[in-house]
Amino acid sequence: MTFDMKMLLPAADHGEKPDPGQDVSYHMLRSALFARH
């Protein structure tokens, strides 16, 4: 699931893994994007 995280947030472009707190935001963003599809 790391491929779409880089596509969603440019902040993940540095290659570091997101913090546990940010992981929730990633799931919310992915859910919102996938819901549109």
PDBQT receptor file of N, H, CA, C and O in Angstrom, charges set to zero:
ATOM      1  N   MET A   1       0.820  -1.203   0.000  1.00  0.00    +0.000 N 
ATOM      2  CA  MET A   1       0.000   0.000   0.000  1.00  0.00    +0.000 C 
ATOM      3  C   MET A   1       0.856   1.257   0.000  1.00  0.00    +0.000 C 
ATOM      4  O   MET A   1       0.343   2.364   0.160  1.00  0.00    +0.000 OA
ATOM      5  N   THR A   2       2.157   1.087  -0.179  1.00  0.00    +0.000 N 
ATOM      6  H   THR A   2       2.574   0.187  -0.308  1.00  0.00    +0.000 HD
ATOM      7  CA  THR A   2       3.043   2.251  -0.112  1.00  0.00    +0.000 C 
ATOM      8  C   THR A   2       3.085   2.991  -1.432  1.00  0.00    +0.000 C 
ATOM      9  O   THR A   2       3.533   4.136  -1.484  1.00  0.00    +0.000 OA
ATOM     10  N   PHE A   3       2.625   2.354  -2.505  1.00  0.00    +0.000 N 
ATOM     11  H   PHE A   3       2.261   1.424  -2.463  1.00  0.00    +0.000 HD
ATOM     12  CA  PHE A   3       2.709   2.992  -3.818  1.00  0.00    +0.000 C 
ATOM     13  C   PHE A   3       1.755   4.175  -3.926  1.00  0.00    +0.000 C 
ATOM     14  O   PHE A   3       2.114   5.213  -4.483  1.00  0.00    +0.000 OA
ATOM     15  N   ASP A   4       0.535   4.025  -3.396  1.00  0.00    +0.000 N 
ATOM     16  H   ASP A   4       0.244   3.183  -2.943  1.00  0.00    +0.000 HD
ATOM     17  CA  ASP A   4      -0.427   5.116  -3.521  1.00  0.00    +0.000 C 
ATOM     18  C   ASP A   4      -0.191   6.208  -2.489  1.00  0.00    +0.000 C 
ATOM     19  O   ASP A   4      -0.639   7.340  -2.671  1.00  0.00    +0.000 OA
ATOM     20  N   MET A   5       0.509   5.879  -1.404  1.00  0.00    +0.000 N 
ATOM     21  H   MET A   5       0.873   4.959  -1.256  1.00  0.00    +0.000 HD
ATOM     22  CA  MET A   5       0.792   6.900  -0.392  1.00  0.00    +0.000 C 
ATOM     23  C   MET A   5       1.698   7.979  -0.973  1.00  0.00    +0.000 C 
ATOM     24  O   MET A   5       1.529   9.166  -0.691  1.00  0.00    +0.000 OA
ATOM     25  N   LYS A   6       2.660   7.553  -1.787  1.00  0.00    +0.000 N 
ATOM     26  H   LYS A   6       2.797   6.590  -2.016  1.00  0.00    +0.000 HD
ATOM     27  CA  LYS A   6       3.562   8.520  -2.417  1.00  0.00    +0.000 C 
ATOM     28  C   LYS A   6       2.800   9.374  -3.422  1.00  0.00    +0.000 C 
ATOM     29  O   LYS A   6       3.096  10.556  -3.603  1.00  0.00    +0.000 OA
ATOM     30  N   MET A   7       1.821   8.764  -4.069  1.00  0.00    +0.000 N 
ATOM     31  H   MET A   7       1.581   7.804  -3.922  1.00  0.00    +0.000 HD
ATOM     32  CA  MET A   7       1.057   9.493  -5.072  1.00  0.00    +0.000 C 
ATOM     33  C   MET A   7       0.098  10.489  -4.418  1.00  0.00    +0.000 C 
ATOM     34  O   MET A   7      -0.196  11.546  -4.978  1.00  0.00    +0.000 OA
ATOM     35  N   LEU A   8      -0.385  10.132  -3.218  1.00  0.00    +0.000 N 
ATOM     36  H   LEU A   8      -0.145   9.274  -2.763  1.00  0.00    +0.000 HD
ATOM     37  CA  LEU A   8      -1.351  11.005  -2.547  1.00  0.00    +0.000 C 
ATOM     38  C   LEU A   8      -0.671  12.206  -1.914  1.00  0.00    +0.000 C 
ATOM     39  O   LEU A   8      -1.071  13.348  -2.141  1.00  0.00    +0.000 OA
ATOM     40  N   LEU A   9       0.360  11.943  -1.119  1.00  0.00    +0.000 N 
ATOM     41  H   LEU A   9       0.685  11.015  -0.935  1.00  0.00    +0.000 HD
ATOM     42  CA  LEU A   9       1.008  13.041  -0.407  1.00  0.00    +0.000 C 
ATOM     43  C   LEU A   9       2.468  13.181  -0.833  1.00  0.00    +0.000 C 
ATOM     44  O   LEU A   9       3.258  12.257  -0.639  1.00  0.00    +0.000 OA
ATOM     45  N   PRO A  10       2.834  14.328  -1.412  1.00  0.00    +0.000 N 
ATOM     46  CA  PRO A  10       4.215  14.595  -1.825  1.00  0.00    +0.000 C 
ATOM     47  C   PRO A  10       5.175  14.557  -0.645  1.00  0.00    +0.000 C 
ATOM     48  O   PRO A  10       6.379  14.382  -0.835  1.00  0.00    +0.000 OA
ATOM     49  N   ALA A  11       4.662  14.718   0.567  1.00  0.00    +0.000 N 
ATOM     50  H   ALA A  11       3.684  14.861   0.721  1.00  0.00    +0.000 HD
ATOM     51  CA  ALA A  11       5.506  14.726   1.761  1.00  0.00    +0.000 C 
ATOM     52  C   ALA A  11       6.192  13.372   1.938  1.00  0.00    +0.000 C 
ATOM     53  O   ALA A  11       7.259  13.286   2.546  1.00  0.00    +0.000 OA
ATOM     54  N   ALA A  12       5.581  12.328   1.411  1.00  0.00    +0.000 N 
ATOM     55  H   ALA A  12       4.714  12.398   0.917  1.00  0.00    +0.000 HD
ATOM     56  CA  ALA A  12       6.151  10.995   1.543  1.00  0.00    +0.000 C 
ATOM     57  C   ALA A  12       7.217  10.749   0.479  1.00  0.00    +0.000 C 
ATOM     58  O   ALA A  12       7.767   9.653   0.378  1.00  0.00    +0.000 OA
ATOM     59  N   ASP A  13       7.497  11.776  -0.305  1.00  0.00    +0.000 N 
ATOM     60  H   ASP A  13       7.049  12.666  -0.222  1.00  0.00    +0.000 HD
ATOM     61  CA  ASP A  13       8.447  11.635  -1.401  1.00  0.00    +0.000 C 
ATOM     62  C   ASP A  13       9.867  11.463  -0.888  1.00  0.00    +0.000 C 
ATOM     63  O   ASP A  13      10.735  10.985  -1.618  1.00  0.00    +0.000 OA
ATOM     64  N   HIS A  14      10.119  11.850   0.374  1.00  0.00    +0.000 N 
ATOM     65  H   HIS A  14       9.414  12.239   0.967  1.00  0.00    +0.000 HD
ATOM     66  CA  HIS A  14      11.469  11.736   0.901  1.00  0.00    +0.000 C 
ATOM     67  C   HIS A  14      11.831  10.291   1.202  1.00  0.00    +0.000 C 
ATOM     68  O   HIS A  14      12.991   9.988   1.480  1.00  0.00    +0.000 OA
ATOM     69  N   GLY A  15      10.846   9.395   1.150  1.00  0.00    +0.000 N 
ATOM     70  H   GLY A  15       9.904   9.641   0.925  1.00  0.00    +0.000 HD
ATOM     71  CA  GLY A  15      11.133   7.979   1.307  1.00  0.00    +0.000 C 
ATOM     72  C   GLY A  15      10.923   7.481   2.722  1.00  0.00    +0.000 C 
ATOM     73  O   GLY A  15      10.955   6.273   2.957  1.00  0.00    +0.000 OA
ATOM     74  N   GLU A  16      10.709   8.382   3.673  1.00  0.00    +0.000 N 
ATOM     75  H   GLU A  16      10.683   9.364   3.482  1.00  0.00    +0.000 HD
ATOM     76  CA  GLU A  16      10.499   7.942   5.054  1.00  0.00    +0.000 C 
ATOM     77  C   GLU A  16       9.071   7.439   5.238  1.00  0.00    +0.000 C 
ATOM     78  O   GLU A  16       8.134   7.932   4.610  1.00  0.00    +0.000 OA
ATOM     79  N   LYS A  17       8.929   6.456   6.105  1.00  0.00    +0.000 N 
ATOM     80  H   LYS A  17       9.690   6.056   6.616  1.00  0.00    +0.000 HD
ATOM     81  CA  LYS A  17       7.590   5.914   6.357  1.00  0.00    +0.000 C 
ATOM     82  C   LYS A  17       6.798   6.893   7.218  1.00  0.00    +0.000 C 
ATOM     83  O   LYS A  17       7.362   7.556   8.088  1.00  0.00    +0.000 OA
ATOM     84  N   PRO A  18       5.497   6.983   6.976  1.00  0.00    +0.000 N 
ATOM     85  CA  PRO A  18       4.634   7.899   7.723  1.00  0.00    +0.000 C 
ATOM     86  C   PRO A  18       4.529   7.505   9.182  1.00  0.00    +0.000 C 
ATOM     87  O   PRO A  18       4.650   6.329   9.525  1.00  0.00    +0.000 OA
ATOM     88  N   ASP A  19       4.308   8.480  10.031  1.00  0.00    +0.000 N 
ATOM     89  H   ASP A  19       4.210   9.435   9.752  1.00  0.00    +0.000 HD
ATOM     90  CA  ASP A  19       4.136   8.218  11.463  1.00  0.00    +0.000 C 
ATOM     91  C   ASP A  19       2.816   7.486  11.683  1.00  0.00    +0.000 C 
ATOM     92  O   ASP A  19       1.912   7.580  10.852  1.00  0.00    +0.000 OA
ATOM     93  N   PRO A  20       2.694   6.755  12.796  1.00  0.00    +0.000 N 
ATOM     94  CA  PRO A  20       1.447   6.047  13.114  1.00  0.00    +0.000 C 
ATOM     95  C   PRO A  20       0.246   6.984  13.079  1.00  0.00    +0.000 C 
ATOM     96  O   PRO A  20      -0.841   6.575  12.672  1.00  0.00    +0.000 OA
ATOM     97  N   GLY A  21       0.427   8.233  13.498  1.00  0.00    +0.000 N 
ATOM     98  H   GLY A  21       1.310   8.565  13.828  1.00  0.00    +0.000 HD
ATOM     99  CA  GLY A  21      -0.668   9.201  13.488  1.00  0.00    +0.000 C 
ATOM    100  C   GLY A  21      -1.028   9.592  12.069  1.00  0.00    +0.000 C 
ATOM    101  O   GLY A  21      -2.203   9.762  11.743  1.00  0.00    +0.000 OA
ATOM    102  N   GLN A  22      -0.010   9.734  11.220  1.00  0.00    +0.000 N 
ATOM    103  H   GLN A  22       0.944   9.596  11.485  1.00  0.00    +0.000 HD
ATOM    104  CA  GLN A  22      -0.266  10.113   9.828  1.00  0.00    +0.000 C 
ATOM    105  C   GLN A  22      -0.875   8.952   9.054  1.00  0.00    +0.000 C 
ATOM    106  O   GLN A  22      -1.549   9.158   8.045  1.00  0.00    +0.000 OA
ATOM    107  N   ASP A  23      -0.637   7.732   9.528  1.00  0.00    +0.000 N 
ATOM    108  H   ASP A  23      -0.090   7.565  10.348  1.00  0.00    +0.000 HD
ATOM    109  CA  ASP A  23      -1.156   6.564   8.832  1.00  0.00    +0.000 C 
ATOM    110  C   ASP A  23      -2.675   6.619   8.760  1.00  0.00    +0.000 C 
ATOM    111  O   ASP A  23      -3.278   6.164   7.788  1.00  0.00    +0.000 OA
ATOM    112  N   VAL A  24      -3.289   7.182   9.802  1.00  0.00    +0.000 N 
ATOM    113  H   VAL A  24      -2.799   7.551  10.592  1.00  0.00    +0.000 HD
ATOM    114  CA  VAL A  24      -4.748   7.312   9.815  1.00  0.00    +0.000 C 
ATOM    115  C   VAL A  24      -5.189   8.254   8.695  1.00  0.00    +0.000 C 
ATOM    116  O   VAL A  24      -6.183   8.006   8.013  1.00  0.00    +0.000 OA
ATOM    117  N   SER A  25      -4.435   9.335   8.520  1.00  0.00    +0.000 N 
ATOM    118  H   SER A  25      -3.627   9.537   9.074  1.00  0.00    +0.000 HD
ATOM    119  CA  SER A  25      -4.768  10.303   7.469  1.00  0.00    +0.000 C 
ATOM    120  C   SER A  25      -4.641   9.644   6.099  1.00  0.00    +0.000 C 
ATOM    121  O   SER A  25      -5.453   9.894   5.208  1.00  0.00    +0.000 OA
ATOM    122  N   TYR A  26      -3.623   8.805   5.934  1.00  0.00    +0.000 N 
ATOM    123  H   TYR A  26      -2.964   8.602   6.658  1.00  0.00    +0.000 HD
ATOM    124  CA  TYR A  26      -3.437   8.125   4.654  1.00  0.00    +0.000 C 
ATOM    125  C   TYR A  26      -4.637   7.233   4.345  1.00  0.00    +0.000 C 
ATOM    126  O   TYR A  26      -5.135   7.217   3.219  1.00  0.00    +0.000 OA
ATOM    127  N   HIS A  27      -5.095   6.495   5.348  1.00  0.00    +0.000 N 
ATOM    128  H   HIS A  27      -4.691   6.508   6.263  1.00  0.00    +0.000 HD
ATOM    129  CA  HIS A  27      -6.242   5.614   5.140  1.00  0.00    +0.000 C 
ATOM    130  C   HIS A  27      -7.480   6.428   4.786  1.00  0.00    +0.000 C 
ATOM    131  O   HIS A  27      -8.272   6.033   3.931  1.00  0.00    +0.000 OA
ATOM    132  N   MET A  28      -7.638   7.571   5.455  1.00  0.00    +0.000 N 
ATOM    133  H   MET A  28      -6.994   7.892   6.150  1.00  0.00    +0.000 HD
ATOM    134  CA  MET A  28      -8.802   8.416   5.180  1.00  0.00    +0.000 C 
ATOM    135  C   MET A  28      -8.728   8.983   3.770  1.00  0.00    +0.000 C 
ATOM    136  O   MET A  28      -9.738   9.048   3.069  1.00  0.00    +0.000 OA
ATOM    137  N   LEU A  29      -7.534   9.391   3.356  1.00  0.00    +0.000 N 
ATOM    138  H   LEU A  29      -6.714   9.338   3.925  1.00  0.00    +0.000 HD
ATOM    139  CA  LEU A  29      -7.375   9.952   2.015  1.00  0.00    +0.000 C 
ATOM    140  C   LEU A  29      -7.597   8.877   0.957  1.00  0.00    +0.000 C 
ATOM    141  O   LEU A  29      -8.264   9.112  -0.051  1.00  0.00    +0.000 OA
ATOM    142  N   ARG A  30      -7.029   7.696   1.197  1.00  0.00    +0.000 N 
ATOM    143  H   ARG A  30      -6.487   7.506   2.016  1.00  0.00    +0.000 HD
ATOM    144  CA  ARG A  30      -7.196   6.620   0.224  1.00  0.00    +0.000 C 
ATOM    145  C   ARG A  30      -8.661   6.216   0.136  1.00  0.00    +0.000 C 
ATOM    146  O   ARG A  30      -9.165   5.935  -0.951  1.00  0.00    +0.000 OA
ATOM    147  N   SER A  31      -9.346   6.187   1.276  1.00  0.00    +0.000 N 
ATOM    148  H   SER A  31      -8.936   6.415   2.159  1.00  0.00    +0.000 HD
ATOM    149  CA  SER A  31     -10.756   5.814   1.276  1.00  0.00    +0.000 C 
ATOM    150  C   SER A  31     -11.568   6.828   0.480  1.00  0.00    +0.000 C 
ATOM    151  O   SER A  31     -12.471   6.461  -0.272  1.00  0.00    +0.000 OA
ATOM    152  N   ALA A  32     -11.239   8.114   0.653  1.00  0.00    +0.000 N 
ATOM    153  H   ALA A  32     -10.505   8.412   1.264  1.00  0.00    +0.000 HD
ATOM    154  CA  ALA A  32     -11.968   9.163  -0.051  1.00  0.00    +0.000 C 
ATOM    155  C   ALA A  32     -11.712   9.084  -1.557  1.00  0.00    +0.000 C 
ATOM    156  O   ALA A  32     -12.629   9.238  -2.363  1.00  0.00    +0.000 OA
ATOM    157  N   LEU A  33     -10.454   8.841  -1.922  1.00  0.00    +0.000 N 
ATOM    158  H   LEU A  33      -9.709   8.715  -1.267  1.00  0.00    +0.000 HD
ATOM    159  CA  LEU A  33     -10.117   8.779  -3.348  1.00  0.00    +0.000 C 
ATOM    160  C   LEU A  33     -10.732   7.544  -3.997  1.00  0.00    +0.000 C 
ATOM    161  O   LEU A  33     -11.297   7.625  -5.087  1.00  0.00    +0.000 OA
ATOM    162  N   PHE A  34     -10.620   6.408  -3.327  1.00  0.00    +0.000 N 
ATOM    163  H   PHE A  34     -10.161   6.342  -2.441  1.00  0.00    +0.000 HD
ATOM    164  CA  PHE A  34     -11.155   5.178  -3.894  1.00  0.00    +0.000 C 
ATOM    165  C   PHE A  34     -12.679   5.225  -3.954  1.00  0.00    +0.000 C 
ATOM    166  O   PHE A  34     -13.294   4.584  -4.805  1.00  0.00    +0.000 OA
ATOM    167  N   ALA A  35     -13.278   5.984  -3.048  1.00  0.00    +0.000 N 
ATOM    168  H   ALA A  35     -12.779   6.505  -2.356  1.00  0.00    +0.000 HD
ATOM    169  CA  ALA A  35     -14.739   6.099  -3.033  1.00  0.00    +0.000 C 
ATOM    170  C   ALA A  35     -15.214   6.839  -4.289  1.00  0.00    +0.000 C 
ATOM    171  O   ALA A  35     -16.288   6.559  -4.821  1.00  0.00    +0.000 OA
ATOM    172  N   ARG A  36     -14.397   7.782  -4.747  1.00  0.00    +0.000 N 
ATOM    173  H   ARG A  36     -13.525   8.010  -4.314  1.00  0.00    +0.000 HD
ATOM    174  CA  ARG A  36     -14.761   8.529  -5.961  1.00  0.00    +0.000 C 
ATOM    175  C   ARG A  36     -14.664   7.636  -7.181  1.00  0.00    +0.000 C 
ATOM    176  O   ARG A  36     -15.408   7.810  -8.146  1.00  0.00    +0.000 OA
ATOM    177  N   HIS A  37     -13.761   6.693  -7.143  1.00  0.00    +0.000 N 
ATOM    178  H   HIS A  37     -13.156   6.552  -6.359  1.00  0.00    +0.000 HD
ATOM    179  CA  HIS A  37     -13.615   5.772  -8.255  1.00  0.00    +0.000 C 
ATOM    180  C   HIS A  37     -14.700   4.718  -8.147  1.00  0.00    +0.000 C 
ATOM    181  O   HIS A  37     -14.777   3.822  -8.988  1.00  0.00    +0.000 OA
TER     182      HIS A  37
